[in-house]
């Protein structure tokens, strides 16, 4: 006879609890703030090189 093994993944799924609404809201706000910071950093770091090149190109022509 084959042995019956417990599936540990089903046990993990059964032990999951719903997060409190306040916690969900805090996590979503933190994620939104982090995304905003990353977007702002990306905007300034990517465009900064281009802006500096244009600045020096403009200054060199005068």
C-alpha positions, 0 to 999 in steps of 0.5 A: 500500500502507498503511504499517504503524505500530507501536502505541506503547501495545503497546510500553509494555505489553510493557515493564512489569515486575512490582513486587517483593513488598516494594515492593508491600507498602510501597506498600499500607501507605503508601496505607492510612496516607494513607487513615487520615489522610484519614479522621481529618482528615475526621472531626475537620474535619466534626464539629468545626463541629457540636460547636462549634455545639452547645457555644456553643448549650449555653453560651448557654442557661445 
